[in-house]
């Protein structure tokens, strides 16, 4: 889930009720960043990468979801980004 997209509450994006329904039906809810930066995480500073990883996870946890997985936006990563992600998440995937 891209948490800033949830906050937009637009018809083309999932809202919190949609996500709760998925979770209630056994779907895993994972972080996909806070803002989904254009070009992915390789195009932002490492401080912003940290925010994208941490703030998304915290927002989802604060809304009752157990977050253990992260999917890289645009599959963009490198060793430094991987190291940060592995500090916060147990499972890392590429979309």
C-alpha positions as CSV (number, residue, x, y, z in Angstrom):
1,X,0.0,0.0,0.0
2,X,1.1,3.5,-0.8
3,X,-0.1,5.3,2.3
4,X,-0.3,8.8,0.7
5,X,-2.6,7.3,-1.9
6,X,-4.9,6.0,0.8
7,X,-5.2,9.5,2.2
8,X,-6.2,10.9,-1.1
9,X,-9.5,9.0,-0.8
10,X,-10.1,9.0,-4.6
11,X,-12.2,6.4,-6.4
12,X,-9.1,5.1,-8.3
13,X,-7.2,4.4,-5.0
14,X,-8.0,2.0,-2.2
15,X,-9.4,3.6,1.0
16,X,-9.0,2.3,4.5
17,X,-12.2,0.4,4.4
18,X,-11.1,-1.5,1.2
19,X,-7.8,-2.4,2.9
20,X,-9.5,-3.5,6.1
21,X,-11.8,-5.7,4.0
22,X,-8.9,-7.4,2.2
23,X,-7.1,-7.9,5.5
24,X,-10.3,-9.4,7.0
25,X,-10.4,-11.9,4.1
26,X,-6.8,-13.1,4.8
27,X,-4.9,-10.8,2.4
28,X,-1.5,-9.7,3.5
29,X,-1.1,-5.9,3.6
30,X,2.3,-4.7,2.7
31,X,4.0,-1.4,2.4
32,X,4.8,0.0,-1.1
33,X,6.2,3.3,0.2
34,X,4.7,6.5,1.5
35,X,4.5,8.5,-1.8
36,X,5.7,6.1,-4.6
37,X,8.3,8.5,-5.9
38,X,8.5,8.9,-9.7
39,X,11.3,6.6,-10.9
40,X,11.3,4.8,-7.5
41,X,13.6,5.0,-4.5
42,X,16.7,5.4,-6.6
43,X,15.7,9.0,-7.5
44,X,15.5,10.3,-4.0
45,X,17.9,11.0,-1.1
46,X,18.6,8.4,1.4
47,X,16.8,10.5,4.1
48,X,13.7,10.4,1.9
49,X,14.2,6.6,1.4
50,X,14.1,6.2,5.1
51,X,11.0,8.3,5.4
52,X,9.3,6.3,2.5
53,X,10.1,3.0,4.3
54,X,9.4,4.1,7.9
55,X,6.5,6.4,7.6
56,X,4.5,4.0,5.4
57,X,5.0,1.2,7.8
58,X,4.1,3.3,10.9
59,X,1.0,4.6,9.3
60,X,-0.3,1.2,8.4
61,X,0.6,-0.2,11.9
62,X,-1.2,2.8,13.5
63,X,-4.3,1.7,11.5
64,X,-4.1,-1.8,12.9
65,X,-2.2,-3.7,10.2
66,X,0.7,-6.1,11.0
67,X,3.3,-5.0,8.4
68,X,6.2,-7.3,7.7
69,X,6.6,-6.9,3.9
70,X,7.7,-4.2,1.6
71,X,7.5,-4.0,-2.2
72,X,9.9,-1.6,-4.0
73,X,8.2,1.0,-6.1
74,X,9.2,0.4,-9.7
75,X,11.5,-2.4,-8.4
76,X,14.1,0.3,-7.8
77,X,16.7,-0.5,-5.2
78,X,20.5,-0.8,-4.6
79,X,22.5,-2.2,-1.7
80,X,22.1,0.9,0.5
81,X,18.3,0.9,0.0
82,X,18.2,-2.9,0.6
83,X,20.1,-2.5,3.9
84,X,17.6,0.1,5.1
85,X,14.6,-1.9,4.0
86,X,15.8,-5.1,5.7
87,X,16.0,-3.2,9.0
88,X,12.3,-2.5,8.9
89,X,10.8,-5.5,7.0
90,X,11.2,-9.2,7.0
91,X,10.1,-9.8,3.4
92,X,11.2,-7.6,0.5
93,X,9.7,-8.0,-3.0
94,X,9.9,-6.4,-6.4
95,X,6.9,-5.2,-8.5
